[in-house]
Amino acid sequence: MATQSNRITQNTADQQLATGLTQNASRLGTLTVIGKQMQAADVVQVLQARIAARQAVTQAHVALQAAVAALKGEVANTRALVRAVKQLLRAMFANDAATLGTFGIAVPVPKPKPATAKAASAAKAKATKAAGGKKAATKAAATTEAAPAAPAAPAAKPQS
Protein backbone atom coordinates (compact mmCIF):
# COMPACT_ATOMS: atom_id res chain seq x y z
CA MET A 1 0.00 0.00 0.00
CA ALA A 2 1.38 3.37 -0.96
CA THR A 3 2.06 5.94 1.69
CA GLN A 4 0.17 9.23 1.80
CA SER A 5 2.96 11.12 0.01
CA ASN A 6 3.22 8.42 -2.67
CA ARG A 7 -0.54 8.58 -3.28
CA ILE A 8 -0.35 12.35 -3.64
CA THR A 9 2.58 12.06 -6.04
CA GLN A 10 0.80 9.39 -8.08
CA ASN A 11 -2.43 11.40 -8.18
CA THR A 12 -0.53 14.47 -9.35
CA ALA A 13 1.17 12.48 -12.10
CA ASP A 14 -2.13 10.91 -13.23
CA GLN A 15 -3.85 14.30 -13.19
CA GLN A 16 -1.08 15.86 -15.30
CA LEU A 17 -1.32 12.98 -17.78
CA ALA A 18 -5.11 13.37 -17.97
CA THR A 19 -4.78 17.12 -18.50
CA GLY A 20 -2.24 16.62 -21.29
CA LEU A 21 -4.44 13.98 -22.98
CA THR A 22 -7.45 16.28 -22.80
CA GLN A 23 -5.55 19.28 -24.21
CA ASN A 24 -4.02 17.26 -27.04
CA ALA A 25 -6.91 14.90 -27.79
CA SER A 26 -7.39 16.23 -31.34
CA ARG A 27 -3.73 15.73 -32.19
CA LEU A 28 -3.61 12.20 -30.74
CA GLY A 29 -6.61 10.71 -32.49
CA THR A 30 -7.11 7.01 -31.82
CA LEU A 31 -4.48 5.32 -29.68
CA THR A 32 -3.62 1.62 -29.79
CA VAL A 33 -2.78 0.64 -26.21
CA ILE A 34 -2.20 -2.99 -25.19
CA GLY A 35 -3.90 -4.16 -28.35
CA LYS A 36 -6.99 -1.96 -27.84
CA GLN A 37 -8.15 1.00 -29.84
CA MET A 38 -8.81 3.89 -27.41
CA GLN A 39 -9.58 7.56 -27.61
CA ALA A 40 -7.78 10.03 -25.34
CA ALA A 41 -11.05 10.54 -23.41
CA ASP A 42 -11.15 6.80 -22.60
CA VAL A 43 -7.67 6.96 -21.10
CA VAL A 44 -8.65 10.08 -19.15
CA GLN A 45 -11.57 8.14 -17.62
CA VAL A 46 -9.19 5.38 -16.52
CA LEU A 47 -6.88 7.95 -14.94
CA GLN A 48 -9.79 9.66 -13.17
CA ALA A 49 -10.88 6.28 -11.76
CA ARG A 50 -7.36 5.70 -10.40
CA ILE A 51 -7.35 9.13 -8.78
CA ALA A 52 -10.77 8.51 -7.22
CA ALA A 53 -9.66 5.10 -5.90
CA ARG A 54 -6.59 6.62 -4.23
CA GLN A 55 -8.70 9.37 -2.68
CA ALA A 56 -11.13 6.75 -1.35
CA VAL A 57 -8.20 4.89 0.23
CA THR A 58 -6.98 8.08 1.89
CA GLN A 59 -10.45 8.84 3.26
CA ALA A 60 -10.87 5.27 4.48
CA HIS A 61 -7.46 5.40 6.15
CA VAL A 62 -8.40 8.59 8.00
CA ALA A 63 -11.71 7.02 9.06
CA LEU A 64 -9.88 3.88 10.22
CA GLN A 65 -7.49 5.92 12.34
CA ALA A 66 -10.41 7.77 13.93
CA ALA A 67 -12.23 4.51 14.63
CA VAL A 68 -9.13 2.95 16.19
CA ALA A 69 -8.65 6.01 18.41
CA ALA A 70 -12.32 5.83 19.47
CA LEU A 71 -11.96 2.12 20.25
CA LYS A 72 -8.85 2.68 22.38
CA GLY A 73 -10.63 5.42 24.30
CA GLU A 74 -13.72 3.26 24.89
CA VAL A 75 -11.64 0.32 26.10
CA ALA A 76 -9.60 2.55 28.41
CA ASN A 77 -12.74 4.16 29.86
CA THR A 78 -14.48 0.83 30.55
CA ARG A 79 -11.51 -1.35 31.55
CA ALA A 80 -12.01 -0.89 35.32
CA LEU A 81 -15.72 -1.70 35.12
CA VAL A 82 -15.18 -4.89 33.13
CA ARG A 83 -12.41 -6.06 35.47
CA ALA A 84 -14.62 -5.42 38.51
CA VAL A 85 -17.54 -7.35 37.00
CA LYS A 86 -15.29 -10.31 36.17
CA GLN A 87 -13.79 -10.27 39.64
CA LEU A 88 -17.27 -10.21 41.19
CA LEU A 89 -18.42 -13.12 39.03
CA ARG A 90 -15.30 -15.13 39.92
CA ALA A 91 -16.06 -14.56 43.60
CA MET A 92 -19.75 -15.41 43.23
CA PHE A 93 -19.19 -18.60 41.20
CA ALA A 94 -15.75 -19.69 42.41
CA ASN A 95 -16.94 -23.28 42.86
CA ASP A 96 -19.04 -23.46 39.69
CA ALA A 97 -16.80 -23.70 36.62
CA ALA A 98 -19.76 -24.33 34.29
CA THR A 99 -21.45 -21.06 35.25
CA LEU A 100 -18.18 -19.16 34.95
CA GLY A 101 -17.81 -20.68 31.49
CA THR A 102 -21.14 -19.18 30.41
CA PHE A 103 -19.62 -15.75 31.08
CA GLY A 104 -16.52 -16.65 29.10
CA ILE A 105 -14.41 -16.66 32.24
CA ALA A 106 -11.91 -19.46 32.60
CA VAL A 107 -11.44 -21.03 36.00
CA PRO A 108 -7.99 -20.11 37.28
CA VAL A 109 -5.73 -23.13 37.19
CA PRO A 110 -3.01 -23.21 39.84
CA LYS A 111 0.45 -23.12 38.36
CA PRO A 112 2.45 -26.28 39.02
CA LYS A 113 5.39 -25.80 41.37
CA PRO A 114 8.79 -26.04 39.76
CA ALA A 115 10.95 -29.02 40.68
CA THR A 116 13.26 -26.88 42.84
CA ALA A 117 10.33 -25.67 44.97
CA LYS A 118 9.06 -29.23 45.39
CA ALA A 119 12.52 -30.39 46.45
CA ALA A 120 12.80 -27.55 48.98
CA SER A 121 9.35 -28.39 50.41
CA ALA A 122 10.29 -32.05 50.72
CA ALA A 123 13.54 -31.17 52.54
CA LYS A 124 11.67 -28.88 54.93
CA ALA A 125 9.06 -31.57 55.65
CA LYS A 126 11.80 -34.11 56.31
CA ALA A 127 13.55 -31.73 58.72
CA THR A 128 10.27 -31.04 60.54
CA LYS A 129 9.59 -34.75 60.88
CA ALA A 130 13.09 -35.36 62.19
CA ALA A 131 12.58 -32.63 64.80
CA GLY A 132 9.54 -34.40 66.20
CA GLY A 133 6.83 -33.17 63.90
CA LYS A 134 5.00 -29.91 63.51
CA LYS A 135 3.39 -30.02 66.96
CA ALA A 136 6.74 -30.57 68.68
CA ALA A 137 8.30 -27.66 66.81
CA THR A 138 5.34 -25.43 67.65
CA LYS A 139 5.37 -26.51 71.32
CA ALA A 140 9.11 -25.87 71.62
CA ALA A 141 8.70 -22.40 70.17
CA ALA A 142 5.81 -21.67 72.54
CA THR A 143 7.70 -22.71 75.67
CA THR A 144 10.69 -20.54 74.87
CA GLU A 145 8.40 -17.57 74.32
CA ALA A 146 6.15 -18.27 77.33
CA ALA A 147 8.91 -18.78 79.91
CA PRO A 148 9.58 -15.38 81.35
CA ALA A 149 13.03 -14.51 82.51
CA ALA A 150 13.59 -14.88 86.24
CA PRO A 151 12.90 -11.64 88.04
CA ALA A 152 15.88 -9.91 89.46
CA ALA A 153 16.27 -10.13 93.23
CA PRO A 154 15.02 -7.07 95.02
CA ALA A 155 17.75 -4.77 96.08
CA ALA A 156 18.55 -4.93 99.76
CA LYS A 157 17.58 -1.95 101.86
CA PRO A 158 20.53 -0.04 103.15
CA GLN A 159 20.73 -0.08 106.93
CA SER A 160 20.94 3.17 108.63
Backbone torsions as a table, in degrees:
resi	resn	phi	psi	omega
1	MET	NA	133.6	-177.6
2	ALA	-73.2	149.0	176.7
3	THR	-76.7	171.6	-178.1
4	GLN	-57.9	-45.0	-178.3
5	SER	-67.2	-35.9	177.5
6	ASN	-65.8	-39.7	178.4
7	ARG	-63.8	-40.1	179.0
8	ILE	-64.6	-44.0	179.6
9	THR	-62.8	-43.3	-180.0
10	GLN	-66.7	-40.2	177.7
11	ASN	-63.2	-40.7	179.2
12	THR	-62.8	-43.5	179.8
13	ALA	-64.8	-43.5	178.9
14	ASP	-64.2	-39.7	-179.9
15	GLN	-65.5	-41.0	178.3
16	GLN	-63.9	-41.6	178.1
17	LEU	-62.5	-43.5	179.6
18	ALA	-63.8	-41.2	179.1
19	THR	-63.6	-44.4	178.7
20	GLY	-63.5	-40.9	178.2
21	LEU	-64.0	-40.1	-179.6
22	THR	-66.5	-44.4	-178.5
23	GLN	-66.6	-33.0	-175.4
24	ASN	-110.0	21.2	-176.2
25	ALA	-58.9	-40.3	-177.5
26	SER	-68.1	-31.7	-179.3
27	ARG	-79.9	-24.6	-176.9
28	LEU	-83.5	-36.9	-179.0
29	GLY	68.4	-139.1	-179.8
30	THR	-91.6	132.8	-179.5
31	LEU	-107.4	140.5	174.0
32	THR	-103.7	109.9	-176.0
33	VAL	-126.1	122.2	-179.0
34	ILE	50.3	44.6	176.3
35	GLY	77.4	8.0	-179.7
36	LYS	-116.3	144.0	174.7
37	GLN	-87.2	121.8	-177.1
38	MET	-136.2	148.2	171.9
39	GLN	-89.9	162.6	178.8
40	ALA	-60.6	-36.5	179.8
41	ALA	-63.8	-33.1	178.0
42	ASP	-66.3	-41.0	179.1
43	VAL	-67.4	-37.9	178.4
44	VAL	-61.1	-40.0	177.8
45	GLN	-62.1	-41.1	177.9
46	VAL	-62.4	-43.6	-180.0
47	LEU	-65.0	-40.2	178.2
48	GLN	-64.4	-35.9	177.3
49	ALA	-65.4	-40.5	177.7
50	ARG	-63.7	-43.0	179.0
51	ILE	-62.0	-45.6	179.9
52	ALA	-62.6	-39.3	179.7
53	ALA	-64.6	-41.9	178.2
54	ARG	-65.2	-39.8	178.4
55	GLN	-65.0	-37.8	177.7
56	ALA	-63.7	-39.3	178.2
57	VAL	-64.1	-43.3	179.4
58	THR	-61.3	-44.8	179.6
59	GLN	-65.2	-40.9	179.1
60	ALA	-65.7	-37.4	179.1
61	HIS	-64.6	-42.7	177.7
62	VAL	-63.4	-42.8	178.7
63	ALA	-64.2	-39.0	177.8
64	LEU	-62.5	-45.4	179.7
65	GLN	-61.7	-39.8	178.2
66	ALA	-66.3	-41.1	179.2
67	ALA	-65.7	-40.3	178.5
68	VAL	-64.7	-41.6	178.3
69	ALA	-63.9	-40.2	178.2
70	ALA	-64.8	-41.1	178.5
71	LEU	-62.2	-47.1	-179.9
72	LYS	-60.1	-40.6	178.6
73	GLY	-65.0	-43.5	179.6
74	GLU	-63.3	-44.2	179.5
75	VAL	-63.8	-43.5	179.9
76	ALA	-63.3	-39.8	-178.0
77	ASN	-72.0	-24.7	-175.3
78	THR	-110.0	0.5	-176.3
79	ARG	-58.8	-46.3	-177.4
80	ALA	-63.8	-40.7	179.5
81	LEU	-63.0	-47.1	-178.1
82	VAL	-64.1	-41.9	178.1
83	ARG	-61.7	-42.7	-179.4
84	ALA	-64.6	-41.0	178.8
85	VAL	-63.8	-44.6	179.2
86	LYS	-62.8	-41.1	179.4
87	GLN	-64.4	-41.2	178.0
88	LEU	-62.7	-44.3	179.6
89	LEU	-64.9	-38.6	177.3
90	ARG	-62.5	-39.1	179.7
91	ALA	-70.2	-40.7	-178.1
92	MET	-67.9	-39.3	-173.8
93	PHE	-118.2	38.7	-176.7
94	ALA	-60.2	-31.4	-177.3
95	ASN	-99.9	8.1	-176.3
96	ASP	-126.1	84.9	-176.5
97	ALA	-62.6	-34.0	-178.7
98	ALA	-64.4	-43.8	179.4
99	THR	-66.6	-42.2	176.8
100	LEU	-59.4	-36.7	179.0
101	GLY	-62.9	-32.2	179.3
102	THR	-67.4	-22.5	176.7
103	PHE	-90.6	-2.7	-177.9
104	GLY	78.3	22.2	-179.9
105	ILE	-106.0	123.9	179.2
106	ALA	-81.1	143.9	176.7
107	VAL	-71.4	129.5	179.8
108	PRO	-63.4	130.5	179.9
109	VAL	-102.9	126.0	179.8
110	PRO	-63.2	140.0	179.6
111	LYS	-74.9	137.5	178.3
112	PRO	-68.6	144.7	179.2
113	LYS	-72.6	142.2	175.6
114	PRO	-68.4	160.1	-176.6
115	ALA	-58.4	-36.9	-179.0
116	THR	-65.5	-38.7	178.8
117	ALA	-68.3	-38.7	177.9
118	LYS	-64.1	-41.5	179.6
119	ALA	-64.5	-41.1	179.5
120	ALA	-65.7	-40.5	178.0
121	SER	-63.8	-41.8	179.5
122	ALA	-63.9	-41.4	179.4
123	ALA	-65.3	-40.3	179.2
124	LYS	-65.7	-42.7	178.8
125	ALA	-62.8	-40.4	179.9
126	LYS	-64.7	-41.1	179.4
127	ALA	-66.7	-38.5	178.6
128	THR	-64.7	-43.0	179.6
129	LYS	-63.8	-40.9	179.9
130	ALA	-65.9	-29.6	-179.0
131	ALA	-83.4	3.4	177.3
132	GLY	107.5	10.7	177.3
133	GLY	93.3	174.4	-175.6
134	LYS	-68.3	-40.2	-178.0
135	LYS	-65.4	-40.6	-179.5
136	ALA	-64.6	-41.2	179.8
137	ALA	-66.5	-38.9	179.8
138	THR	-68.6	-42.0	-179.4
139	LYS	-64.8	-41.1	179.8
140	ALA	-64.4	-39.3	179.0
141	ALA	-67.5	-36.9	-178.4
142	ALA	-69.3	-38.9	-178.1
143	THR	-69.8	-35.1	179.0
144	THR	-71.1	-31.3	178.6
145	GLU	-79.8	-35.6	-174.3
146	ALA	-77.8	-29.4	-176.9
147	ALA	-74.3	109.2	179.4
148	PRO	-74.7	156.5	178.3
149	ALA	-69.4	149.2	-179.6
150	ALA	-64.4	135.7	-179.1
151	PRO	-68.9	148.0	-179.8
152	ALA	-70.4	148.1	-179.8
153	ALA	-67.4	141.5	-179.9
154	PRO	-65.3	145.2	-179.8
155	ALA	-68.2	140.5	-179.4
156	ALA	-73.3	145.3	-179.4
157	LYS	-78.1	135.5	177.7
158	PRO	-69.1	139.0	178.0
159	GLN	-87.8	137.6	-179.7
160	SER	-112.7	NA	NA
